[in-house]
Amino acid sequence: LQVDKVGINNTLLELGGDSLTAITLTTKVLSKFNVQLNIKDILSNYTIKDMSDYIAENQTKDISKIKIERIKEQDYYPLSSAQKRIYYNCKMIGEDNIVYNMPGGITVDEVLDIEKIKEVEKIIIQYDGLAKLKDAKVVSGEQNDEIVQKVCKEINFNIPVYFNQEKEIDSIIKNFSKPFKLENEVLIRVEVHYIDNKKTMLLVDSHHIIMDGMSLNNLIIEFNRLYNGADLKRLPIQYRDYTMWENNYNKSNEILEHERYWVNKFEDCEFPPLNLPYDYKVS
C-alpha cells in the first residue's frame, strides 16, 4: 500500500486499497498462509485485526500443497484456463477486431530519454507472460486437441518514435489500437510521441490474453524502476509455471471430487430456458 504506518484497526479501503490491491492481498495470503480469501471475506472482516483472526481460524498446516514450482524449459507450454477462454472467444468472433485490446498511455511534461524508454524490452524479455506468449498452436493430445503456447527466447521488439503537435493527440489516441494476431506476432506494442518537443506521450497496447490489470500495474512499476536506473526484481516463478501448476491441479482428485458433486447435484434437474435480454433481434 506504500504507507508509512499501518494499525491493526485500519481497513484496506481507508489505507488507499482498491480492487487490484485486494486481489494482490488474496494471492499473498494464499501463498503465505494457505487460506483462500475472496473480496467478500475482505469486506466482511473489515479491519486488519479481523482479517488476521479470520486467517488464523481458517489456516491449515499443509501450506506446501499449493506451492508452485519452477518447471524445466520445454518447447511448448499449456495455456491457463483464462487464456483458453480468451483464445476461443477470439477465434469465434474473429481476430480482426480490438475487443480484447488493452490500450493505455501517459503524458509526461518533459522530454524523456528514448534510450531509457527502450529499456522496456528488458521487462518483456524477463516476463514470460507478456509479448513472448507467441506461436499459439493446436497440438493433438491423448483425448482432445489442445492449445499450447511457445515462449520465445528472443523477440524483435521495435518502439517507433513520432514528433507531433498538441492538436494531434486525440487523433493519435483514437487510431492507436489495432487488431493482434494470436499466432506469430508480438502481443504488445509501444509508441513514443514527442509533443511540441515539450512533452512525451507513451502509448501501450496489448492483448488481454497476456495482460490484465495486475500485470499492467507490474509493467508500470518495473518500467519506472528501469528508467530510474534500478535493476529488475528477480522473479521466483513465471506465468508458465503457474499454467503448468493449474493444468495439473485441474486433473487432481480434489477437482474431480468437486466435479462429481455438481454432476450428481444437477443430475435430475430440468433447467428452464434462460430469458436473456438482447439489444437486437434473434433469428
Salt bridges, closest charged atoms under 4 A:
ASP53 OD2 - LYS49 NZ 3.51
GLU73 OE1 - LYS153 NZ 3.32
GLU95 OE2 - LYS91 NZ 2.67
GLU115 OE2 - LYS118 NZ 3.96
GLU119 OE1 - LYS122 NZ 2.83
ASP128 OD1 - LYS132 NZ 3.20
ASP128 OD2 - ARG240 NE 2.85
GLU166 OE1 - LYS199 NZ 3.51
GLU183 OE2 - LYS91 NZ 3.27
GLU185 OE2 - ARG189 NH2 3.26
GLU191 OE1 - HIS193 NE2 2.81
GLU222 OE2 - ARG225 NE 3.69
